[in-house]
C-alpha cells in the first residue's frame, strides 16, 4: 500500500492523519501551482468528505456548479482504494456520461499530470454497449449494412481462431464504432436473449474480455447507476450459477448525480416482456425435431402471445411526452393474460421432456427455459396487481410489457446501505428546503452525513437568462427562435429537449442548416458526439439526456437553449409517485421540473472564464406562481418576453 501512496504513513501515524495533511497540500499548494482554480467551497467539501470515509458512512455532498466536487471525490476515492487494496466505484447517471471522466480533457487526466500520479481507471459498461459475436455471425449474410459487414471483417484474428488464445486484445466496445447510429448498433449488440454463460464464443467475446479487464482495476471502476444496481440485484444469483458478480469487491461508491439513483434502482428490479422476443424464441424452437405435442403447445403460445399484446394495445393509451403507454386493466386484458400464462406453463413442462431427449440445441433450450421462467413470473405479477407500476412500450413494431416496483427503499436498505462502506452522493441538487430527509427516505438510508456548498461563480456578470413565451403548439415559432439565437452565437450551442417528438421536429427543421455542424443524440455514439461538440467550436449539440453531467468549459458552449420546461411525462411512473398525494403538482411535478431546470442551466458556466446566454422557452398559459418559482431557482435575474 505504501509504495502506491503519494505520502508515507509511519508507525505512530494513522492513514487518515496523513491523508488530511496531503489533501491540504494538494489544495493549498500543488493544484494552484499547476494552474487549477481552487475555491473555498471546494476545500470545505474536501474536509467534510474525510469524515464520511473515516466513519464509513453515507454522505450527501451537495455542491453548486463550478465547486470542483469531482476532483474532491476522486482524490478521496483513489487514496481510499489504495489504502484498502480494493478499487472505488464511481457510478454516473447513465451510460452517456461515463466517458466524460476519462476523456483527455477530463479531471482524471488533469490530476494525473498535476500530482504525478498514475491512476488505474477502467470502465464497466452495460452489456448492451458491447458487440455480440453470435448476432453478428448469424446475420452477416442477410440484411446487414456495409457498415456492419465491415465490423465483421475487421474483427481481431483471434476471434476466428480455434484453440487457446496466446494473444488477445480488447475490442467490441460501442465507442469503437462511433459512426453507427443507435438503431444500427442494436442489430449487432448484446441483448437479453443472449445466454453468455453457455455461449461457445464466450471466451473470445469482447464483453468477456472487457469484463475481465475492469475487474482487475486497482484504483477506480466507472459505471452507470443502472449497471451498479444490476450488480447489486444479480450478485447472489450469479454466484449460485458459478459466475462472478458484475463488479469485484470495492472499497467505496460515489453516486455522481446521486439524486437520480432511485429510478435506476427501480429499473434494475423491473421485469420486461416483449412480444417479438417470445415469438423469435419459440419460432427458433420449432426448427428442432420436437414432439408433436410440444409443437402444438408452441403454436398455441404464439397465438396467445399475439392475442395478449393486441389486447394490451387496445386497452392502452399514450402518455404525452413519454414512450410509456398507460394500461387499463380491462377484464379482457386479464383473461388473455391468464390464458397465455397457462399455455406457457404447459410449454415449460413439455420442455422438461424435450431436454431429456437431447433433440434441441442446448444453447437455444437454455435461453428459452430461462426466458419462459421470467415471462411466467412477470405475468403472474401482472395478474396479482402487486404494488407496482405497469406500462406498455411500442417501438419499431415491438411491444413490451414493463412491471416496475413502486418502492425500493427496503431492498436498498438491506442490500446496499446496510454495508459499512463510504457511499458518497454528489450532485448540485439533492436537498429540499435545505433538508436531505426526502432523498434519504426514498433510498432506505437511515443514518447519513451531509454538507452543502453554493456555486462560487458570479452569475450576474457571466450569464444572461431569457424567458421568451410562446402560444401552445407554436412549435414552428419556437424552432425559428432557436435557429435565430443559435445563429447569433455562431453555433456554440447546446439544445436540451425533453422527448423524441421534440427532437424529431427540431431535426426536420434544422436538416438544411449549413452555417455550422449540428449533432443529434442517437445519430452516432454519444461520447463521439460530445467530443466533436467540444472540439469543433462552432458546432451545435441537440440532446435529450445531457441535462446532467455534461462539462464543456470554454468557447464551445456559450448558449444553452431549453426547448420546453422539463416537467415529468404523464406516464405510469410519475402517476404512481403522485398517488395519494394531496397536491401532486406541487409535491412531484414542480420540484422535478425545477431540479431538472437547474441542472440544464448549470451546463453553461463551467469555469471562471465562461460566459454566455440561457434561453428557457415557455408556453402560455403559465401560472404566475410557477413563473415566480422558476425565477427563484435561476442563478441570475431573468429577462422576460
Residue pairs with C-beta under 8 A, 6 or more apart in sequence:
1 82
1 83
1 85
2 8
2 9
4 82
4 218
5 79
5 82
5 83
6 22
6 115
6 116
6 117
7 18
7 19
7 21
7 22
8 18
9 15
9 18
15 83
16 50
16 53
16 54
19 50
19 76
19 79
19 83
20 47
20 50
22 79
23 46
23 47
23 50
23 75
23 76
26 75
26 115
27 38
27 42
27 43
27 46
28 38
28 43
30 114
30 115
31 38
31 71
31 114
32 38
34 113
34 114
36 68
36 71
36 110
36 114
37 68
37 607
37 608
38 68
39 66
39 67
39 68
39 456
40 456
41 63
41 64
41 67
41 453
41 454
41 455
41 456
42 63
42 67
42 68
42 69
42 71
42 72
42 453
44 451
44 453
45 61
45 63
45 67
45 69
45 72
45 451
45 453
46 72
46 75
46 76
48 59
48 61
48 449
48 451
49 59
49 61
49 72
49 73
49 76
49 424
49 451
50 76
51 57
51 59
51 449
52 58
52 59
52 61
52 422
52 424
52 449
53 76
53 80
53 252
53 422
55 449
56 420
56 421
56 422
57 422
57 423
57 447
57 448
57 449
58 417
58 423
58 424
58 425
58 440
58 445
58 447
58 448
58 449
59 422
59 423
59 424
59 425
59 448
59 449
59 450
59 451
60 258
60 425
60 430
60 431
60 436
60 439
60 440
60 448
60 449
60 450
60 451
61 69
61 72
61 73
61 424
61 425
61 426
61 450
61 451
62 427
62 428
62 429
62 430
62 431
62 436
62 450
62 451
62 452
62 453
63 69
63 72
63 426
63 427
63 428
63 452
63 453
64 428
64 453
64 454
64 455
64 456
65 428
65 455
65 457
65 602
65 605
65 606
66 455
66 456
66 457
66 605
66 606
66 607
66 608
67 453
67 455
67 456
69 426
70 101
70 107
70 256
70 426
71 107
71 110
71 111
73 90
73 254
73 256
73 424
73 426
74 90
74 107
74 108
74 111
74 220
75 111
76 252
76 422
76 424
77 88
77 90
77 219
77 220
77 252
77 254
77 424
78 88
78 117
78 119
78 219
78 220
80 88
80 251
80 252
80 422
81 87
81 88
81 218
81 219
81 220
81 250
81 251
81 252
82 218
82 219
83 251
84 251
86 248
86 249
86 250
86 251
87 120
87 217
87 218
87 219
87 220
87 221
87 248
87 250
87 251
88 219
88 220
88 221
88 250
88 251
88 252
88 253
88 254
89 220
89 221
89 222
89 223
89 228
89 247
89 250
89 252
89 253
89 254
90 101
90 220
90 221
90 222
90 223
90 253
90 254
90 256
91 222
91 223
91 224
91 225
91 227
91 228
91 253
91 254
91 255
91 256
91 261
92 98
92 100
92 101
92 222
92 223
92 224
92 225
92 256
92 257
92 549
93 224
93 225
93 256
93 257
93 260
93 548
93 549
94 224
94 225
94 226
94 545
95 125
95 126
95 129
95 224
95 226
95 227
95 526
96 521
96 526
96 527
96 545
96 546
96 549
97 224
97 256
97 257
97 546
97 548
97 549
97 550
98 123
98 125
98 222
98 223
98 224
99 123
99 175
99 526
99 527
99 530
100 106
100 527
100 530
100 549
100 550
100 551
101 107
101 108
101 121
101 222
102 108
102 109
102 121
102 123
102 222
103 109
103 527
103 530
103 531
105 534
106 551
108 119
108 121
108 220
111 117
111 119
112 118
112 119
119 219
119 220
120 217
120 218
120 219
120 220
121 217
121 219
121 220
121 221
121 222
122 213
122 214
122 216
122 217
122 220
122 221
122 222
123 210
123 214
123 221
123 222
123 223
124 211
124 214
124 221
124 222
124 223
124 227
124 246
124 247
125 173
125 174
125 210
125 223
125 224
125 227
126 223
126 224
126 226
126 227
126 230
127 190
127 196
127 207
128 186
128 189
128 190
128 191
129 173
129 174
129 175
129 189
129 190
130 172
130 173
130 174
130 189
130 190
130 205
130 206
130 207
130 210
131 151
131 171
131 172
131 173
131 177
131 188
131 189
131 190
131 206
131 207
132 188
132 189
132 190
132 191
132 194
132 205
132 207
133 155
133 159
133 201
133 204
133 205
133 206
134 194
134 199
134 201
135 187
135 188
135 189
135 190
135 191
135 194
136 148
136 151
136 152
136 188
137 152
139 187
139 188
140 148
140 149
140 152
144 187
144 188
145 184
147 177
147 179
147 180
147 184
148 180
148 184
148 187
148 188
151 177
151 188
155 171
156 168
156 169
156 171
158 165
158 167
158 168
158 169
158 204
159 171
159 204
165 203
165 204
168 204
168 209
169 209
170 206
170 209
170 210
170 213
171 206
171 209
172 205
172 206
172 207
172 209
172 210
173 206
173 210
174 185
174 189
174 525
175 525
175 527
175 528
177 185
177 525
178 524
178 525
178 528
179 524
180 524
180 525
181 522
181 523
181 524
182 522
182 523
183 396
183 522
185 525
190 196
190 207
192 272
192 277
192 371
193 277
193 280
193 281
193 367
193 371
194 367
195 363
195 366
195 367
195 370
196 202
196 205
196 207
196 208
197 241
197 242
197 243
198 362
198 363
198 366
199 205
199 363
200 363
202 208
211 246
214 221
215 244
215 247
215 248
216 248
217 248
221 247
221 248
221 250
223 231
223 247
224 264
225 255
225 260
225 261
225 264
226 264
226 267
226 268
227 246
228 247
228 253
228 255
228 264
229 261
229 264
229 265
229 267
229 268
229 269
230 246
230 268
231 245
231 246
231 247
232 268
232 415
232 416
233 268
233 269
233 415
234 245
234 246
235 245
235 246
238 244
238 245
238 246
239 245
251 421
251 422
252 421
252 422
252 423
252 424
253 421
253 422
253 423
253 424
254 424
254 426
255 261
255 423
255 424
255 425
255 426
256 426
256 427
256 549
257 426
257 427
257 548
257 549
258 424
258 425
258 426
258 427
258 430
258 439
259 425
259 427
259 429
259 430
259 439
259 595
260 548
261 425
261 443
262 408
262 439
262 442
262 443
263 573
265 408
265 411
265 412
265 443
266 389
266 404
266 405
266 408
266 573
267 404
269 404
269 405
269 408
269 411
270 402
270 403
270 404
270 405
271 374
271 377
271 378
271 381
271 402
271 403
272 378
272 400
272 401
272 402
273 374
273 375
273 378
273 379
273 400
273 401
273 402
274 398
274 399
274 400
274 401
275 305
275 306
275 308
275 309
275 398
275 399
275 400
276 397
276 398
276 399
277 371
278 301
278 302
278 305
278 371
278 375
279 302
279 305
279 306
281 364
281 367
281 368
281 371
282 298
282 301
282 302
282 305
282 368
283 302
284 364
284 368
285 298
285 360
285 364
285 365
285 368
286 295
286 298
286 299
288 354
288 359
288 360
288 361
288 364
289 359
290 298
290 354
290 359
290 360
291 350
291 353
291 354
291 357
293 350
294 347
294 350
294 351
294 353
294 354
297 343
297 346
297 347
297 350
298 347
300 343
301 340
301 343
301 344
301 347
304 336
304 339
304 340
304 343
305 340
307 336
307 339
307 340
308 333
308 336
308 337
308 339
308 340
309 399
309 401
311 330
311 332
311 333
311 336
312 327
312 333
312 392
312 399
312 401
313 392
313 394
313 399
315 327
315 328
315 329
315 330
315 332
315 333
316 325
316 326
316 327
316 328
316 391
316 392
317 325
317 326
317 328
318 325
318 326
319 325
319 326
319 391
319 569
319 570
319 571
319 572
320 569
320 570
321 498
321 499
321 501
321 567
321 569
321 570
322 499
322 569
322 570
322 571
323 393
323 394
323 395
323 499
323 500
324 391
324 392
324 393
324 402
324 569
324 571
324 572
324 573
325 391
325 392
325 393
325 394
326 391
326 571
326 572
326 575
327 333
327 390
327 391
327 392
327 401
327 572
329 385
334 383
337 379
337 382
337 383
338 383
340 379
341 376
341 379
341 380
341 383
344 372
344 375
344 376
344 379
345 376
347 372
348 369
348 372
348 373
348 376
351 360
351 365
351 368
351 369
351 372
354 360
354 365
355 365
355 369
378 401
378 403
381 388
381 403
382 390
382 401
382 403
386 403
387 405
387 406
387 407
388 403
388 404
388 405
388 406
389 403
389 404
389 405
389 406
389 572
389 573
389 575
389 576
390 401
390 402
390 403
390 404
390 572
391 402
391 571
391 572
391 573
392 399
392 400
392 401
392 402
393 399
393 400
393 402
394 400
404 573
405 411
406 576
408 443
408 444
409 441
409 442
409 443
409 444
410 444
411 444
412 443
412 444
412 445
413 444
413 445
413 446
414 444
416 423
416 444
417 423
417 443
417 444
417 445
417 446
425 439
428 455
428 598
428 599
428 602
429 595
429 598
429 599
430 436
430 439
431 439
431 450
431 452
432 438
432 439
432 591
434 452
436 448
436 450
440 446
440 448
455 635
457 605
457 608
457 635
459 605
459 635
459 636
460 636
460 637
461 611
462 605
462 610
462 611
462 612
463 604
463 605
463 611
463 612
463 613
463 614
463 635
463 636
464 612
464 613
464 614
464 636
464 639
465 601
465 613
465 614
465 615
465 616
465 634
465 636
465 637
465 638
465 639
466 613
466 614
466 615
466 616
466 638
466 639
467 616
467 618
467 627
467 630
467 638
467 639
467 640
467 641
468 481
468 615
468 617
468 618
468 641
469 618
469 619
469 620
469 622
469 640
469 641
470 477
470 478
470 481
470 617
470 618
470 619
470 620
471 477
471 619
471 620
472 619
472 620
474 619
475 505
476 509
478 563
478 564
478 617
479 505
479 506
479 509
479 510
481 615
481 617
482 495
482 506
482 561
482 563
482 615
482 617
483 509
483 510
483 513
485 493
485 559
485 561
485 613
485 615
486 493
486 495
486 516
486 540
486 559
486 561
487 515
488 559
489 558
489 559
489 612
489 613
490 515
490 516
490 538
491 515
491 516
491 517
491 537
491 538
491 539
491 540
492 537
492 538
492 539
492 540
492 555
492 556
492 557
492 558
492 559
492 612
493 540
493 541
493 557
493 558
493 559
493 560
493 561
494 533
494 540
494 541
494 543
494 546
494 550
494 552
494 557
494 559
494 560
494 561
494 603
495 506
495 540
495 541
495 542
495 543
495 561
495 563
496 543
496 544
496 546
496 547
496 560
496 561
496 562
496 563
496 566
496 600
496 603
497 503
497 506
497 542
497 543
497 544
497 563
497 564
498 544
498 563
498 564
498 566
498 567
498 569
499 544
499 569
500 544
502 544
502 563
502 564
503 520
503 521
503 522
503 542
503 544
506 542
506 563
507 520
507 542
510 518
510 542
516 538
516 539
516 540
517 532
517 536
517 538
517 539
517 540
518 539
518 540
518 542
519 529
519 532
519 533
519 539
519 540
519 541
519 542
520 542
521 529
521 541
521 542
521 543
521 544
521 545
521 546
523 529
526 545
529 541
530 541
530 546
530 550
530 552
532 539
533 539
533 540
533 541
533 552
533 556
533 557
534 552
534 554
534 556
535 556
536 556
537 555
537 556
539 556
543 550
546 603
547 566
547 596
547 599
547 600
547 603
548 599
550 603
551 606
552 603
552 606
553 606
553 607
553 609
553 610
554 607
554 609
554 610
557 603
557 604
557 606
557 610
557 612
558 604
558 610
558 611
558 612
558 613
559 604
559 612
559 613
559 614
559 615
560 600
560 601
560 603
560 604
560 612
560 613
560 614
560 615
561 614
561 615
561 617
562 597
562 600
562 601
562 614
562 615
562 616
562 617
563 617
564 617
564 619
565 593
565 597
565 616
565 618
565 619
565 630
566 592
566 593
566 596
566 597
566 600
567 589
567 592
567 593
568 574
568 588
568 589
568 592
568 593
574 588
574 589
574 592
577 584
577 588
578 584
578 587
578 588
578 589
581 587
581 588
590 626
590 629
594 629
594 630
594 633
597 616
597 630
597 633
598 633
601 614
601 616
601 634
601 635
604 610
604 612
604 613
604 614
605 611
605 612
616 630
616 638
618 627
630 638
631 637
631 638
